[in-house]
């Protein structure tokens, strides 16, 4: 039984590491100090500023100092992390020998994370059609969808709560979900800040 558990742990670790490497290779280099400072200042208003800065500063050269591009990039980063987490959980759920409670929580979580991915995609699609004439309605819709995505992620985390749920699968899944939830929370804070400008910085 211990050998089987160790095998599961190594297999899950391999999946996590390859997923992390893929995300790291996708990050482009950043250049301009002024752009980096803009991101640092914007991230200071979020709940998890260090994570916000780490996840967005690599895109400083493409964001420049545009609030719209900042929000768009934050949503893209969050969506990519959500998709990666969903794929990871699907792979973990296929391992034999998972504890019944972990397997059940994993199945529920895969479903709600799928909903979260859909909501983030809707938000990005809507953001792409924003203009001065529709910014209030559009940003209200985006805020609603991203809030719903955050609720789904919180629901997923709740499914893995409790000391009677142990195991490497549960630990790794919950760790990734927490990161996605924090990214979503940060994206929502940046969206709220952008909405409060009422399009004065629309470009």
Secondary structure by P-SEA (a helix, b strand, c coil): caaaaaaaaaaaaaaaaaaaaaaaaabbbbccaaaaaaaaaaacccccaaaaaaacccccccccccaaaaaaaaaaaaaaaaaaaaaaaaaaaacccccaaaaaaaaaaaaaaaaaaaaaaaaaaaaaacccccaaaaaaaaaaaaaaaaaaaaaaaaaacccccccaaaaaaaaaaaaaaaaaaaaaaaaaaaaaacccccc
